[in-house]
């Protein structure tokens, strides 16, 4: 199945793009997708370990199951005060 992936801030800079489309196995979770993304975009692994995840514009956790056509956004942690 095909998933759209979006990268923001440091993740966009490290990957060299703001989006990608990936063919992934049916029933994949966001965590498994993050591993596949880290394999495809070398250097993203450490950033993805701390990244927030949104699926179709809604914040979620890494255990969510993904479906064909979903858009998964990886966002770096935000700090501030």
Secondary structure, 3 states (H helix, E strand, C coil): CEEEEEECCHHHHHHCCCEEEEECCCCCEHHHHHHHHHHHCCCCHHHHHHCEEEECCEEECCCCECCCCCEEEEECCCCCC
